[in-house]
Structures are given as C-alpha cells and as structure tokens.
Amino acid sequence: MTHWSEDSWDEERSGPMVRPYALTRGRTQPSRPDIELISLVSTVRLPGRAIRLQPEQLRTLALCRTPTAVVEVAAHLALPVCVVKILLGDLLDHELIVLSSPDASTASDVRFLQAVIDGIRRL
C-alpha cells in the first residue's frame, strides 16, 4: 500500500488543481442575482487590452458566441455553477456578455431542455 503523498498527480486526467476561491478572488456570491441555470449567455464583444480576464472567462466568451445556458457553460468549464455565476457577473460588469431568459416557446423546446439536462449531467 502506498501513502497518499507518493501518488503522482495526473493533471491531464484530473485537470488542473485550482481552488474555486482563487478563480473568484475569495467571492462566494455572484454580483448579479438574476443569473439562473437556464439563462442564456451570449458574447456581445471581445475584451479590450485594458480588461484582464482569467482563462476561464476567455473560454466562456469563445463558448458563448452562440447562446449557451449557464449550466452548459459550467459543464464545459468543469467548474461549479456558483463559481461560473461569479465569473459571468464579472463579464456582465464589463459588458462583454448579455443574459437572456428563454421565452415560453424556447423553454418547451425539447432540444433546449435536453441540452440543459445534458449540461447538468456533465457537472
């Protein structure tokens, strides 16, 4: 039997070990209470040189070139939804993204609902 300290860390298999509070700079609550799991995120512009973003936020901007549900963003980034909501709040503050709530016709769309379910399962 090996000791836990003798195990090698396989970053490729396990992913990088970055604590969520490091990504959110210690924040635990999103600045925007209106960010819901099924809210659609759309990139409206890319950041200028004055705006410094984290790699996860840049990946979010690339992912959300087409409207993407918050839960799907979390699944693609392999991050907890609460962390993603905080990062999205920063992007909203910089006016790089917009949020929209799916209307009744979209919410009843089977493909949309399946995408949300798939996103939740990936978490």
C-alpha positions, 0 to 999 in steps of 0.5 A, a space after each residue: 500500500 502506498 501513502 497518499 503523498 507518493 501518488 503522482 498527480 495526473 493533471 491531464 486526467 484530473 485537470 488542473 488543481 485550482 481552488 474555486 476561491 482563487 478563480 473568484 478572488 475569495 467571492 462566494 456570491 455572484 454580483 448579479 442575482 438574476 443569473 439562473 441555470 437556464 439563462 442564456 449567455 451570449 458574447 456581445 464583444 471581445 475584451 479590450 487590452 485594458 480588461 484582464 480576464 482569467 482563462 476561464 472567462 476567455 473560454 466562456 466568451 469563445 463558448 458563448 458566441 452562440 447562446 449557451 445556458 449557464 449550466 452548459 457553460 459550467 459543464 464545459 468549464 468543469 467548474 461549479 455553477 456558483 463559481 461560473 455565476 461569479 465569473 459571468 457577473 464579472 463579464 456582465 460588469 464589463 459588458 462583454 456578455 448579455 443574459 437572456 431568459 428563454 421565452 415560453 416557446 424556447 423553454 418547451 423546446 425539447 432540444 433546449 431542455 435536453 441540452 440543459 439536462 445534458 449540461 447538468 449531467 456533465 457537472 
